[in-house]
Amino acid sequence: MSAPRFTTRPEIDGTFGVVTTTHWIASAVGMGILERGGNAFDAGCAAAFTLQIVEPHLNGPGGDVPVILYDAKTEKPEVICGQGPAPAGATIEHYRSLGLDLVPGTGLLATCIPGAFDTWMVMLRDYGTMRVRDVLEAAIGYARNGYPLVERIPATIRTVEQLFREHWTSSAAVYLPGGKVPEPGDLFTNVKLAETYERVLRECEGGSREEEIERARKVWSQGFVAEAIDTYCRTQDVFDVTGTHHRGVLTGQDMATWQATIEAPIHYDYGRYRVFKPSTWSQGLACLQQLSLLKGFDLDKLDVTGPDFVHLIVEAAKLAFADRESFYGDPTFVDVPIETLLSDGYNAERRRLITDTASMELRPGSIAGKGGKVDARISSGKRVAVGATGAGEPTVGDIETFPSGNTRGDTVHFDIIDRWGNMVSSTPSGGWLQSSPIIPELGFCLGSRAQMFWLDESHPAALVPGKRPRSTLTPTLAYRDGAPYLAWGSPGGDQQDQWIPQMFLRHVHAGMNLQESIDAPAWHTEHFPGSFWPRTSRPGVVVLESRFPEATIAELKRRGHQVEVGGPWSEGRLTGARKEGNRLKAAANPRGMQGYAIGR
């Protein structure tokens, strides 16, 4: 028997349950729920509320979330859509009347209906077993009593410090305690947010579990939370990335008329595996399209740190994401040609575009009567994460890497499997502290997901009231040989469906366990337009971790890739969990020194 390969952490192995998240505190909270008899869905709710507290620069109560799950009782995968749509007042005409050609990347004009809270209540009601207090009490405790700040939080606050001091003073009151940027390791509180959740509990508790959950949903969407949001958006002119002040269009009526929905996932069969994703209101189809393109190559023979492996996946990603830009949108508004985009014939034609040389073109496919014009804005410099205005992609690009290996940005993610075989994967995001000002009465801010709409009526992702933006959020589930097998995902904006297939392909073709697949050197391309303001692209750019062999980097440059070398541990925040019989295994990303997998 050969010696095991070194990994930064063990691949967790047990039979009782596994929880893996992007923050160790949330992992511990989720595992605590399993230990108390809760199932994976109870644990997911508790972990999600905790992540809102301990990673406020990456997600919050005013944000949005997709969930993909496997319910052992019904024996089928399902998606809970917590991506709130555009408010009734969010029309292209209104935004153009303000002199805008893009939805701003910050402020109240970028706000969709907050979807996170209702999503967790729907999951708790339909799949969980516990009460609202059970899944909220840990988050309330950390908000009221404090949690240790990871390095990224003060770094993000420092980036937007002047914005807070000069314009978003309600955010300064929370995130600049004593008038100063807090230090890493400080115990940090958000008492007002704790009070918001405590009031939700006071107003919902009593009666059956289901009655309690329904009251909590109503308190949020029609009670004091909605009232505070309505008043704030109607009365506050908020400074945003345009350099001017704008009032929001989100109303209490918008919140009262929206609920999280349960729907079927889309899928693609790749050898022994069936990979499931949320539909085209997310970018998940881009992962499936890459698998369809790559099915035509023999990846088993390739070194996962070699130039052939990287080149093929990068070129497939360029084609899939070009199609994302042309075809994807909310399927309740747009007829997205999903079957064609995943078909063997279509991808055989697309595959012929992959040569030994890196493409510098943005090349969406052609499907009669479908698709829209691709706005290939070329960046004049390097892509940035959070800028001084609070805008920018909340993930990688040219992101400052700290000595510890931390990078700014991202969102959050978790994967959980319990002893009954229930599985859940979710990527909560939005409502991060740099998206818009704190609403003083609530202790949290609204999200900025509407920046992913285009102000072009002919485009599948055009802004329309009631329409979901084409989100980057994209958790993943897979069957193997017809049985539920793997739940995984990553924060990372446009990079999510680059790192997610990389991990999967290393696991499938190189036989790496989950931890090895996460630890392996990774990369991303910035070839296509970004989903975040200002929506620019950097043709041919591939950013690789410095742990790649020098020969690989040299060969990729020779093939024409615009190679940029990042820090050794600078790509992705993947987590994953898998089930083989009664064995449950999990792994977490070491990058940033936050993610943790727990199980037994």
C-alpha positions in Angstrom: 0.0 0.0 0.0 1.4 3.4 -1.0 1.9 6.1 1.5 -0.9 8.7 1.5 -0.2 12.0 -0.3 0.2 15.1 1.9 -2.8 17.3 2.3 -3.2 20.5 4.4 -6.0 18.9 6.4 -7.4 15.4 6.5 -10.4 14.4 4.4 -12.9 14.0 7.2 -14.3 10.4 7.4 -17.3 9.2 9.5 -20.8 7.8 9.5 -22.7 10.2 11.7 -22.6 13.4 9.8 -20.2 16.0 8.1 -20.4 19.7 7.9 -18.0 21.9 5.9 -18.3 25.7 5.6 -16.1 28.7 4.8 -15.8 29.6 8.5 -14.9 27.3 11.4 -17.5 28.8 13.7 -20.3 28.1 11.3 -19.1 24.5 10.8 -19.1 24.0 14.6 -22.6 25.5 14.8 -23.9 23.2 12.1 -22.3 20.1 13.7 -23.8 21.1 17.0 -27.2 20.9 15.4 -26.5 17.4 14.1 -25.4 16.3 17.6 -28.7 17.6 19.0 -30.6 15.4 16.7 -31.3 17.8 13.9 -30.9 16.9 10.2 -28.8 18.4 7.5 -31.4 21.0 6.7 -31.7 22.2 10.3 -27.9 22.4 10.4 -27.8 24.3 7.2 -30.2 26.9 8.5 -28.1 27.4 11.7 -24.8 27.5 9.8 -26.3 30.0 7.3 -27.5 32.5 9.9 -24.1 32.2 11.7 -22.2 32.9 8.4 -24.2 36.2 8.2 -22.7 37.2 11.5 -19.1 36.0 11.2 -18.5 36.9 7.5 -20.4 40.2 7.1 -18.1 41.3 4.4 -19.3 38.4 2.3 -23.0 38.0 3.0 -25.8 39.3 5.2 -29.6 39.1 6.0 -30.3 41.5 3.1 -28.7 39.1 0.6 -29.7 36.2 -1.6 -29.1 32.5 -1.8 -29.5 29.4 -4.0 -29.8 26.0 -2.3 -29.5 22.6 -3.9 -30.4 19.6 -1.8 -31.2 15.9 -1.8 -34.1 14.8 0.4 -33.7 11.2 1.6 -37.5 10.9 2.1 -38.5 11.9 -1.4 -35.3 10.6 -2.9 -34.9 13.5 -5.3 -32.8 16.6 -5.8 -34.4 20.0 -5.5 -33.5 23.6 -5.6 -34.7 26.4 -3.3 -34.5 29.7 -5.1 -33.7 32.5 -2.7 -32.6 34.9 -5.4 -35.0 37.8 -5.0 -36.2 39.5 -8.2 -36.0 43.1 -9.3 -38.5 45.4 -7.5 -41.6 46.7 -9.3 -40.0 50.1 -9.7 -36.8 48.8 -11.3 -37.3 49.5 -14.9 -34.8 50.2 -17.7 -36.6 53.5 -18.3 -36.2 54.6 -14.7 -32.4 53.8 -14.7 -31.9 55.5 -18.1 -33.8 58.6 -16.9 -31.0 58.9 -14.2 -28.4 58.9 -17.0 -27.2 55.4 -16.3 -26.0 52.8 -18.8 -25.2 50.2 -16.2 -26.9 49.4 -12.9 -24.6 50.8 -10.2 -22.4 48.3 -8.3 -23.4 49.8 -4.9 -26.2 51.6 -3.2 -30.0 51.3 -3.3 -30.5 51.1 -7.1 -28.6 47.8 -7.1 -31.0 46.2 -4.6 -33.2 43.2 -5.4 -35.8 41.8 -3.0 -33.8 40.2 -0.1 -34.2 36.4 -0.4 -32.1 34.8 2.3 -34.5 34.8 5.3 -37.5 33.3 3.5 -35.3 30.7 1.9 -34.0 29.4 5.3 -37.6 29.4 6.7 -38.9 27.4 3.7 -36.0 24.9 4.0 -36.7 24.6 7.8 -40.4 24.1 7.2 -40.3 21.7 4.3 -37.2 19.7 5.1 -36.1 20.4 8.6 -37.3 19.3 12.0 -36.4 22.1 14.4 -37.9 25.4 15.5 -36.9 28.9 14.5 -35.1 29.6 17.8 -33.0 26.4 17.4 -31.5 27.7 14.2 -31.2 31.4 15.2 -29.8 31.2 18.7 -26.2 30.7 17.8 -26.2 33.6 15.3 -27.9 35.9 17.9 -25.3 34.9 20.5 -22.4 35.8 18.3 -24.0 39.0 17.1 -24.7 40.1 20.7 -21.6 38.7 22.5 -19.0 39.0 19.8 -16.9 36.8 17.5 -13.2 37.1 16.5 -12.6 39.1 13.4 -10.8 37.3 10.6 -8.2 39.4 8.8 -10.4 40.0 5.8 -13.1 41.9 7.6 -10.9 44.8 8.9 -9.2 44.8 5.5 -12.5 45.3 3.7 -13.6 47.9 6.2 -10.3 49.8 5.7 -10.9 49.8 1.9 -14.3 51.6 2.4 -13.4 53.6 5.5 -13.7 57.0 3.9 -16.9 56.0 2.2 -18.3 55.1 5.6 -17.1 58.3 7.3 -18.2 60.7 4.6 -21.4 59.1 3.2 -22.5 55.9 4.9 -22.4 57.0 8.5 -24.9 54.4 9.7 -22.3 51.8 8.5 -19.5 53.7 10.2 -21.5 53.5 13.5 -21.4 49.7 13.3 -18.1 48.9 11.6 -15.9 51.7 13.0 -16.4 51.1 16.7 -14.9 54.0 18.7 -14.3 55.7 15.3 -11.5 53.3 14.3 -11.1 50.3 12.0 -11.1 47.2 14.2 -8.1 44.9 14.3 -7.9 41.2 13.3 -8.8 39.1 16.2 -10.9 41.7 18.0 -14.2 40.5 19.4 -16.8 42.2 17.3 -20.5 42.7 17.9 -23.6 43.8 16.0 -26.1 44.3 18.8 -28.8 45.9 16.6 -28.8 42.8 14.3 -29.1 40.6 17.3 -32.0 42.7 18.4 -33.6 42.3 15.0 -33.5 38.5 15.2 -34.6 38.5 18.8 -37.6 40.6 17.9 -38.4 38.1 15.0 -38.4 35.3 17.7 -40.6 37.3 20.1 -43.2 37.9 17.3 -43.3 34.4 15.9 -43.0 32.0 18.8 -45.9 29.8 20.0 -48.1 27.1 18.5 -46.8 24.4 16.2 -43.4 24.4 14.5 -45.0 25.1 11.1 -47.2 28.0 12.5 -44.2 29.5 14.1 -42.2 29.4 10.8 -45.0 31.0 8.9 -45.3 33.8 11.4 -41.6 34.4 11.1 -41.8 34.7 7.3 -44.7 37.2 7.7 -42.8 39.2 10.3 -40.0 39.5 7.9 -41.8 40.2 4.6 -44.8 42.2 6.0 -43.9 43.2 9.5 -41.3 45.5 11.1 -38.4 44.4 8.8 -40.2 45.2 5.6 -41.5 48.4 7.1 -38.0 49.6 8.0 -36.6 48.7 4.5 -39.6 50.5 2.8 -39.0 53.6 4.8 -35.3 53.6 4.2 -35.6 53.2 0.5 -38.3 55.9 0.2 -36.5 58.5 2.3 -32.7 58.1 1.9 -30.7 59.4 -1.0 -27.7 57.1 -0.9 -24.2 57.8 -2.4 -23.2 55.1 -4.8 -20.4 54.2 -7.3 -21.7 56.7 -9.8 -20.4 59.5 -7.5 -23.9 60.8 -6.9 -26.9 60.1 -4.6 -29.8 57.9 -5.6 -33.0 56.8 -3.8 -34.0 53.1 -3.9 -37.0 51.5 -5.6 -37.5 48.5 -3.3 -40.8 48.8 -1.3 -42.6 46.9 1.4 -45.1 45.8 -1.2 -42.3 44.1 -3.2 -41.3 42.2 -0.1 -44.8 41.2 0.8 -45.5 39.7 -2.6 -42.4 37.5 -3.0 -41.6 34.1 -1.5 -38.8 31.6 -2.0 -39.7 28.9 -4.5 -38.8 25.2 -4.8 -38.0 24.0 -8.3 -36.2 21.2 -10.2 -32.5 21.5 -11.0 -31.0 21.2 -14.4 -28.4 18.4 -15.0 -25.8 16.9 -17.3 -24.5 13.3 -17.4 -20.7 13.0 -17.4 -19.6 9.4 -17.4 -20.7 7.7 -14.1 -21.9 11.1 -12.8 -25.0 13.2 -13.1 -24.2 16.8 -12.1 -27.1 19.0 -10.9 -27.2 22.8 -10.9 -29.8 25.6 -10.4 -31.4 26.8 -13.6 -30.3 29.7 -15.7 -31.1 32.4 -13.2 -27.7 31.2 -12.0 -24.6 30.6 -14.0 -24.6 26.9 -13.1 -25.2 25.9 -16.7 -21.7 27.2 -17.5 -20.2 24.3 -15.4 -22.4 21.8 -17.2 -21.4 23.2 -20.6 -17.7 22.9 -19.7 -18.3 19.2 -18.9 -20.1 18.7 -22.2 -17.2 20.3 -24.1 -14.5 18.4 -22.1 -16.2 15.0 -22.6 -14.5 15.0 -25.9 -11.0 14.9 -24.4 -9.1 12.1 -22.6 -8.4 13.9 -19.3 -7.5 10.6 -17.5 -4.0 10.7 -19.1 -3.3 14.3 -18.2 -1.3 15.7 -15.3 -3.6 18.1 -13.3 -0.7 20.6 -12.9 0.4 20.2 -16.5 -0.2 22.7 -19.4 -2.6 20.4 -21.4 -5.0 20.0 -18.5 -5.1 23.7 -17.7 -5.2 24.8 -21.4 -8.2 22.6 -22.3 -10.2 23.6 -19.3 -9.5 27.3 -19.8 -10.5 27.2 -23.4 -13.7 25.3 -22.6 -14.5 27.9 -19.9 -14.0 30.7 -22.5 -16.7 29.1 -24.7 -19.1 28.2 -22.0 -18.9 31.7 -20.4 -19.3 33.4 -23.8 -22.6 31.4 -24.1 -23.5 32.6 -20.6 -23.2 36.2 -21.7 -25.3 35.6 -24.8 -28.1 33.2 -23.7 -28.6 33.0 -19.9 -31.4 34.7 -18.0 -34.4 34.0 -15.8 -36.2 31.1 -17.4 -39.6 32.4 -16.3 -39.0 35.4 -18.6 -36.6 34.0 -21.3 -36.6 30.8 -23.3 -33.0 29.7 -22.6 -32.0 26.9 -25.0 -30.7 24.6 -22.3 -31.1 21.3 -24.2 -29.2 22.7 -27.2 -26.4 24.2 -25.1 -25.8 20.8 -23.5 -26.3 18.7 -26.6 -23.6 16.6 -28.2 -24.0 18.1 -31.6 -23.8 21.7 -30.4 -20.7 21.0 -28.3 -19.0 19.0 -31.0 -19.1 22.1 -33.1 -18.0 24.3 -30.3 -15.2 21.8 -29.3 -13.6 22.3 -32.8 -12.8 25.9 -31.8 -10.4 24.6 -29.1 -6.9 24.5 -30.6 -3.4 24.3 -29.2 -3.4 28.1 -29.1 -5.1 30.4 -26.6 -8.1 32.2 -28.0 -8.3 36.0 -27.7 -11.9 36.2 -29.0 -15.2 36.1 -27.1 -17.1 33.5 -29.2 -20.7 32.8 -28.2 -22.4 30.1 -30.2 -25.2 30.7 -32.7 -28.7 29.4 -32.1 -31.4 30.6 -34.3 -33.8 33.1 -32.6 -31.9 32.9 -29.3 -29.3 35.0 -27.5 -28.4 38.6 -27.2 -25.6 41.0 -28.0 -22.5 40.4 -25.9 -21.1 43.6 -24.4 -17.4 42.8 -24.4 -16.1 45.8 -22.5 -12.3 45.6 -22.4 -10.6 46.5 -19.1 -7.8 49.1 -19.3 -6.2 47.6 -16.2 -6.3 44.8 -13.8 -9.6 43.7 -12.3 -10.0 44.8 -8.7 -12.0 43.5 -5.8 -13.6 45.9 -3.4 -12.6 49.5 -4.3 -12.9 52.6 -2.2 -16.5 53.1 -3.5 -17.5 49.6 -2.2 -17.9 48.4 -5.8 -16.1 45.7 -7.7 -16.2 42.0 -7.8 -16.3 40.6 -4.2 -13.8 37.9 -5.1 -10.6 37.5 -7.1 -9.1 39.5 -9.9 -6.1 41.6 -9.1 -6.7 41.3 -5.4 -4.3 42.2 -2.7 -2.9 39.1 -1.2 -2.0 39.4 2.5 1.1 37.8 4.0 -1.1 35.0 5.5 -2.3 34.1 2.0 -5.7 35.7 2.6 -7.3 37.6 -0.3 -10.1 40.0 -0.1 -13.6 39.2 -1.1 -15.6 36.1 -1.9 -19.0 35.1 -0.5 -19.7 32.0 1.7 -20.6 28.4 1.2 -21.5 25.2 3.0 -22.1 21.5 2.3 -23.7 19.1 4.8 -24.6 15.4 4.8 -26.4 13.7 7.8 -26.6 10.1 8.9 -30.0 9.7 7.1 -28.4 10.6 3.8 -29.8 14.1 3.4 -27.5 16.4 1.5 -27.4 20.2 1.1 -25.1 22.6 -0.7 -25.6 26.4 -0.6 -23.8 29.6 -1.5 -25.3 32.5 0.5 -24.2 35.9 -0.7 -25.1 39.6 -1.1 -25.9 42.2 1.5 -22.2 42.4 2.3 -21.1 45.4 4.4 -19.7 47.2 1.4 -22.9 46.9 -0.8 -25.0 49.7 0.7 -25.4 51.5 4.1 -26.6 49.8 7.2 -30.3 50.4 7.9 -30.0 51.7 11.4 -33.2 50.1 12.8 -32.2 46.6 11.6 -28.4 46.4 11.8 -27.9 45.1 8.3 -27.7 46.5 4.7 -29.4 45.5 1.4 -27.8 43.7 -1.4 -26.5 44.7 -4.8 -27.3 41.8 -7.1 -29.3 43.9 -9.6 -25.9 45.1 -11.0 -26.0 41.8 -13.0 -28.9 43.0 -15.1 -28.2 44.7 -18.5 -30.0 47.9 -19.4 -30.7 46.5 -22.9 -34.3 45.4 -23.6 -33.2 42.8 -26.2 -30.8 40.9 -23.9 -31.9 37.7 -22.1 -30.5 39.2 -18.8 -32.2 42.6 -19.3 -33.6 44.4 -16.3 -37.4 43.7 -15.9 -39.5 44.1 -12.7 -40.1 40.8 -11.1 -37.3 39.1 -13.0 -34.4 37.4 -11.3 -30.9 38.6 -12.2 -28.5 36.0 -13.7 -26.6 35.4 -10.5 -23.1 34.0 -10.2 -24.2 31.9 -7.2 -24.0 28.2 -8.0 -24.0 25.3 -5.5 -23.6 21.8 -7.0 -24.8 18.2 -6.4 -23.8 15.0 -8.2 -25.0 11.4 -8.3 -22.5 8.6 -9.1 -23.9 5.4 -10.6 -27.4 6.7 -9.9 -26.9 7.3 -6.2 -26.5 10.7 -4.4 -22.8 11.2 -4.0 -21.2 14.7 -3.8 -22.2 18.2 -2.7 -19.7 20.9 -3.3 -19.1 24.5 -4.2 -17.1 27.7 -3.7 -17.5 31.4 -3.2 -16.0 33.5 -6.0 -18.3 35.4 -8.3 -17.5 34.6 -11.9 -14.8 32.1 -10.7 -17.2 29.8 -9.0 -18.0 27.7 -12.1 -14.3 27.6 -12.9 -13.1 26.3 -9.5 -16.1 23.9 -9.1 -15.4 21.9 -12.3 -11.6 22.0 -11.6 -12.2 20.3 -8.2 -14.6 17.8 -9.8 -12.3 16.9 -12.7 -9.3 16.4 -10.4 -11.4 14.0 -8.3 -12.9 12.1 -11.2 -9.9 11.9 -13.5 -6.9 11.9 -11.2 -8.5 9.9 -8.4 -7.8 12.6 -5.8 -9.8 12.6 -2.6 -11.8 15.8 -1.8 -9.0 17.4 0.2 -6.4 16.7 -2.4 -8.7 18.1 -5.1 -9.2 21.3 -3.1 -5.5 21.7 -2.1 -4.2 21.2 -5.7 -3.0 24.4 -7.5 -5.8 26.2 -9.2 -6.5 29.0 -11.6 -9.1 31.2 -13.2 -9.5 33.1 -16.5 -10.9 36.7 -16.8 -11.4 36.4 -20.5 -15.1 37.1 -20.5 -17.2 40.1 -19.2 -17.5 40.2 -15.4 -20.9 39.9 -13.7 -20.1 42.8 -11.4 -19.8 46.5 -12.1 -18.1 47.8 -14.3 -18.7 44.5 -16.3 -15.3 44.5 -18.0 -13.3 41.6 -19.5 -9.5 40.9 -19.8 -9.1 38.9 -23.0 -6.8 35.9 -22.7 -5.8 36.5 -19.0 -5.3 33.4 -16.9 -4.3 33.8 -13.2 -2.5 30.8 -11.8 -1.2 30.0 -8.3 2.5 30.2 -8.1 2.6 26.5 -7.0 2.3 25.5 -10.6 5.5 24.1 -12.1 7.6 26.7 -14.0 7.4 24.5 -17.1 3.6 24.6 -17.0 3.6 28.4 -16.7 6.2 28.7 -19.5 4.2 26.4 -21.9 0.9 28.3 -21.3 2.6 31.5 -22.1 4.1 29.9 -25.3 0.5 28.9 -26.3 -0.6 32.6 -26.1 -2.2 32.8 -22.7 -1.8 36.1 -20.9 -0.5 34.5 -17.7 -0.5 36.3 -14.4 1.0 34.4 -11.4 -0.8 34.9 -8.1 0.0 33.9 -4.5 0.7 30.2 -3.8 -2.7 29.9 -2.0 -4.8 32.5 -3.7 -7.5 30.7 -5.8 -10.9 29.7 -4.4 -12.5 28.7 -1.2 -13.9 25.3 -2.1 -15.7 22.9 0.3 -17.2 19.5 -0.4 -18.8 16.5 1.1 -19.5 13.1 -0.3 -21.4 9.9 0.6 -20.3 6.3 -0.2 -22.7 3.8 1.3 -22.8 4.7 5.0 -19.4 6.5 4.9 -19.5 10.3 4.9 -16.5 12.4 3.9 -15.8 16.1 3.8 -13.0 18.6 3.1 -12.5 22.4 3.3 -10.2 24.9 1.7 -7.0 26.0 3.6 -6.8 29.2 1.7 -7.5 32.2 3.9 -7.3 29.9 7.0 -11.0 30.1 7.7 -12.8 27.1 6.1 -13.2 23.9 8.2 -14.7 20.5 7.8 -16.1 18.7 10.8 -17.6 15.2 11.1 -17.5 11.9 12.8 
